[in-house]
Amino acid sequence: MATALGFLLLLPLQTIAGLQTSRTANNAQAARIQGAEAKLKALRQAVAGAASNADLNVQLQKLSGSVLGPADIAQPLPLL
């Protein structure tokens, strides 16, 4: 009888711990999403503000984004 009561008393404790773990994971995921959205916004602004392929390449390098290869630089900017 005492053992069953002990297990029943553990249920609320386990539920609270599970909810806290879930909340922590959700907060971490939200922070990662916000960081990714900020980087994407900066990349979009770099693309929109680029006057040429070389300018775009310089702006992408500043943002630590991908660098255009020689084949990409040779293409007209609207195609990129």
Sequence and secondary structure as in RCSB ss.txt:
>XXXX:A:sequence
MATALGFLLLLPLQTIAGLQTSRTANNAQAARIQGAEAKLKALRQAVAGAASNADLNVQLQKLSGSVLGPADIAQ
PLPLL
>XXXX:A:secstr
 HHHHHHHHHHHHHHHHHHHHHHHHHHHHHHHHHHHHHHHHHHHHHHHH SSHHHHHHHHHHTT     HHHHHS
 GGG 
